[in-house]
């Protein structure tokens, strides 16, 4: 049994990335679901800005950004391992 070389794996990954991008561009971008996700990503920050007391905003923002970074890293790991 022969295994593909690193360059072959990278070529396949590059092709998969391009195929996924083309699918997203032609089937997902600017659909109503895309707009809902965009609003759902921005609206909580606007609501948060009005609800949190000014003296606590920095602490809450730092915690929220930390959680965002952690979830982003875990998402990248999950996508990379096809989970």
URVENTA-V392054 format. One line per field, one symbol per residue. ss: DSSP state (@ for helix, = for strand, . for the rest). psi: psi as a letter, one per 40 degrees, with the letter a starting at -180 (. if undefined). burial: b if it has 24 or more other C-alpha atoms within 12 Angstrom, else e. A space follows every 10 residues. Layout:
ss=???
psi=???
burial=???
//
This chain:
ss=.....@@@@@ @@@@@@@@@@ @@@@@@@@.. .@@@@@@@@@ @@@@@@@@@@ @..@@@@@@@ @@@@@@@@@@ @@@@@@@@@@ ...
psi=hiiiiddddd dddddddddd dddddeddhe iddddddddd dddddddddd dhideedddd dddddddddd dddddddddd ef.
burial=eeeeeeeeee eeeeeeeeee eeeeeeeeee eeeeeeeeee eeeeeeeeee eeeeeeeeee eeeeeeeeee eeeeeeeeee eee
//
